[in-house]
């Protein structure tokens, strides 16, 4: 999925979830993913004795991804929409995570803003998507580059590898928010069925059918139920989706499907 690093993300309507082999199966009790270096944290950092030489950024439930996405104006706690900055000190030869205050910047606050759990210097934050593709030209998702910086207090005299701040960036795009209650009907669905959609960035699932590999890109939507794929297009009012159903193995067209949002 190619992104425009300035401020927009070009919509890819040819969805291919095989490019993302992760299965979105949220587990509320699961701890936020951390790297092994954080398994045994050192004592609280003493200013001037330790300093960050690198920053790792946990985004999209991954370490240092190039891009991630959030559902526009998302109001729920979505695991993979968080950003966790990790200040890394490798000056002594070993790689350890240390405590450092952080600063956060966004290249376009009209598209993406950042809110942190315990104030602006916290390392645990989440981006908020202000708009979606339908608020613009209908083709490009609003995006912004988010920069996370660990702030150092360098020893005196400062070592060559100690900078006042060390940063990492990630492109964050705001995708259409479909988290709601919908009525789904069509091919391979016995009767119109009410489902609750739960969304985490581009990925989503439901509470009835067991949708697999639910994915959104721009105005396009994709998911699988059993041996069938469901592809569709979200309407400009964001309250209706319609598309085609295909057999997974043969790619044979088996019919149409649609969905309508019940609440807004």
N, C-alpha and C positions, 0 to 999 in steps of 0.2 A: 504494500500500500504506500504509494509515493506521497510524501508530505512536502508542502511548501513551507520551508523553515522560517519565512518572514512572518506570515500571519495566517495563512490559509492552508487547508489540506484538500487536495483534489480527490473527489469522490471516486472510488473504484467500484463500479457496479457489477463487475464480474467476480463475485464473491467466491472464494475457494478456501473453505475452512480447513482443508488439509494442510494449508500453510501454517496453521496454528493448531498443533496437535494436543494442546492442553484441553482438558475437559473442565468446564466451569461447574464445579460442585462445591459451593460455598459451605464451610463448616464454621458456624459462629464461635465455637469454642476454640478454634484453631488460633494459635498465636501468630502474630504477624511475622512473615518469613524474615529470618536474619541469617547472615553468613556465619560460618563456623568461627570466625575471629571474634564473634560476639558471645560465644558460648561461655567464656570465662573472662569477664571484663576486669580490667585492672582497677585498683583503687581510684577514688575520685581524683581527677587531674589537678595537679598543683601548677598554677600559672607560671610559665617560664621554664618548666622542667620538661613538659611534653608539648608537642605541637603537631598539627595536622600537615601531612605531606600530600595527602590525596583525600578525595571525597567519593564515597560510594553513595549511589542514590537508589533506594528501593522504590520502584514504581511498577505498576501493572503486575504486581506479585512477581517481580523479576529484579535482578541487580543490573543497574546501569543500562536500561533499555534506551534505544534511540527515541522512541515515541510511546505515548500512552494516550488514553482517552477517558473522558468522564461524561456521564449523562447530564445533559443541560439542567441546571438548577436542581441537582439531585439533593433530596432532603433526607435520605436514609444513609445508614452506616454501611458503605460498600467497601469490602476488604481491599480489593485491588485498585481502588481509586486513590488510596493514600500515597503520600510521598514521605519517605523517611530518609533523612540525611544522616550519613555515618561518617564521622571524622576519623580518618585513618592515619596512624603514625607508623611509618616504616623507617624512621631515621636511625634506629638502633639495630637494623637488620631483620627484626621480627615485625610482622604485620599485626597491629593491634588496633582496636577501636578505642578512642579516648573521648572524654567529655569536652565539647566545645559549643559555645553559642553559635547560632546560625543566622544568616540573613537570606531573605528570599526576594527575588525580583521576577517580574513577568514582562515580556516584550510588548504585550498589548493587553492592558487591563480592561479594555472594552470587550475582549473575547474571553480571557481567563484571569481570574483573581486567585490569590492564595490565602487561606485561613489556617492558622496554626493552633494547636491544642492549648498550649500554655503561653500564648503571646508570640510576637513576631520573631523572637530569638530562639524559639523552640525548634527542634529538629524533626518534629512529628506534625505534618501538615497535610492539607488536602486542597487540590485545585477546585474551583467552582467555575463551571461553564456558564457564561452569561447568555449566550445565544446558540442557535443551531443552524443547520444548513438552510432552513426555510426562512430565516430572518435575513438572508443575503440573496445570492443569485440562484439558489436552488441547486447548485452544483458543488460548491466548496464549503467544507466545514470550517467554522472559525477555529483558529489555532493560535497558540502563542508559545514562545520558548520560555520555560521556567528555569531560572538559575538558582541553585542552592549553594551557599558559600559557608564554609567553616571559618570562624574568625579566630586568628591566633594572637597570642601574646608571646613574641619571640624572646629567647634569652638574650642577654647583653654580654658580649656582642652577638648579633644574630648569625646563626649558621647559614651557609649558602642555600640550603634547601628549605629555609623557613620564610614563608611569605606572610604578609598581613592577613590575607585570606586565600583560601583554596576552594575552587568552585567546580561544579558539575552541572550540566544542562540536560534537559529533556523537553521534547516537543509535546505539548499537551493539546489535544483537540476536543472540541465539545460536540458530542453526537446527540441525535434525537433521543429524547427521554420517552421510553415506552413502558416504564414501570407503572402498572395500573391494572385494573380489571378489564378483561376483554371477553367478547363472545367470538369464538372461532367456529367456522363451519366449512364444509367442502369435501373434496375427494378424500377417501380413506378415513373420514371422521363420521361416525354413525349418526350423530345428531348435533345441532348447535350446542356448544359446550362453553360454560363460563370458566375462565382461567385467570389466575393472578400471575402477572409477569414480574419477576425480580431481576433487576438489571445491575450489572457491575461493569462500568465502562462500555465497551462494545459487546460484551458477552451478556447473555440472559438465559433464564430458564423459567419453567412454569411449575405449578403445583398439582397439575392433573395429568397431562399427557407424558410428562418426563421428556420434554424437548431436550435434544442433545445438540451441542455445538451451535447454540443460538448466537447469532452475530449480526451486527449492524454496521454498515458503512454508507455514510451519506444518507440517501433516501432508500437504500436497498436493505433487505432483511433476508436472513437465511436461518433455517433450523432443520433438524431431522427428527422424525418420529418413526420408530421401528425401521422398516426397510425403505422409507420414502424421504425425499428431500422436499422442503417447502421453501420456495423463493418468492419474494414479493416486493412491492414498492409501496412505501408509506406516502399517504396523501398529504397535500400541503397543509391541511388543517390538523394533521397529526393524529386524527381520530379514526382512520380507516386504512387497512392494508389489504391488497389483493395480489394474487399471483398464481403460479403454476406448481403442480405436484409432479415429481418424477420418481421412477424407481431408481434406487441407489445403484444397483448393479448394472442394469441395462441402460439407464438414463432415458427410459421410455416415458413419454408423457402419459399421465394417468388421469388428469383432470385439473380443476381449478380450486382455489381456496380463498377465503377472505376472513377478515377479523375487524370487529368494531369495538372501539373503546366505550366502556360503560360509564366510567367516571372521568372527570377532568381535573 
